Amino acid sequence: MISNQVTMIDKIGFHARTAAMFAKQAANFSSAIKIEFNNKSVNGKSMLAIMTLGVKFNDTIEIKIDGEDEEVAMKSLSELIQTNFNN
């Protein structure tokens, strides 16, 4: 299992579009992917679960990944957030 803290740079945070993009990209990996924020942990492959976290601009989340492709998944998902969802 690996983990990484990432700061949300999207001005709105995790909303429908960004949560959907994250979940869709996470679904490409076989590893288990969790997002933790404010003592709550959700499935990173579920758009609705991600939206329940209430992550806003400048909030820091922790991504935890466990599985065969965890390194590649972490790089991909961290970069997605760090590049503002490629905007």
C-alpha positions in Angstrom: 0.0 0.0 0.0 1.2 3.5 -0.9 -0.2 6.9 0.0 0.2 10.4 -1.2 -1.1 13.8 -0.1 -2.4 16.1 -2.9 -3.8 19.6 -2.7 -6.8 20.4 -4.8 -6.1 23.2 -7.2 -9.5 23.2 -9.0 -11.3 26.4 -8.0 -14.5 24.4 -7.1 -12.8 21.3 -5.7 -14.4 17.9 -6.3 -17.6 18.5 -8.1 -19.5 16.4 -10.6 -17.1 16.8 -13.5 -13.8 16.5 -11.5 -15.2 13.6 -9.4 -16.3 11.8 -12.5 -12.9 12.3 -14.2 -11.1 11.0 -11.1 -13.4 8.0 -10.7 -13.2 7.1 -14.4 -9.4 7.2 -14.4 -9.2 5.3 -11.1 -11.4 2.5 -12.7 -8.7 1.8 -15.2 -6.6 0.3 -12.4 -7.0 -3.0 -10.7 -5.7 -1.7 -7.3 -8.0 -0.6 -4.5 -8.1 3.2 -4.4 -9.3 5.2 -1.4 -9.5 9.0 -0.9 -9.3 10.3 2.7 -10.4 13.7 3.8 -11.6 15.1 7.2 -11.4 11.6 8.8 -13.6 10.1 6.1 -12.5 7.5 3.6 -14.3 6.7 0.3 -13.9 4.5 -2.7 -11.9 6.5 -5.3 -13.7 4.6 -8.1 -17.1 6.1 -7.1 -18.0 9.5 -8.4 -20.8 9.9 -5.9 -18.7 8.8 -3.0 -16.0 11.3 -3.9 -18.5 14.1 -4.1 -19.7 13.3 -0.5 -16.2 14.3 0.8 -16.9 18.0 0.2 -13.3 18.7 -1.0 -12.9 22.4 -1.9 -10.1 24.5 -3.5 -6.8 24.3 -1.5 -8.0 21.3 0.6 -5.4 18.5 0.9 -6.6 14.9 0.4 -4.8 11.6 0.9 -4.9 9.0 -1.8 -4.3 5.5 -0.7 -3.7 2.7 -3.2 -3.1 -1.0 -2.7 -2.6 -3.5 -5.5 -0.5 -4.7 -8.3 -0.5 -1.4 -10.3 -0.4 0.9 -7.3 2.6 2.9 -8.4 1.3 3.6 -11.9 -2.2 4.4 -10.5 -0.7 6.9 -7.9 1.3 8.7 -10.5 -1.7 8.9 -12.9 -4.2 10.1 -10.3 -1.9 12.5 -8.5 -1.0 14.1 -11.8 -4.6 14.4 -12.7 -5.3 16.6 -9.7 -1.9 18.5 -9.9 -2.6 19.4 -13.5 -6.1 20.7 -12.6 -7.7 17.8 -14.4 -5.8 18.8 -17.5 -7.5 22.1 -17.8 
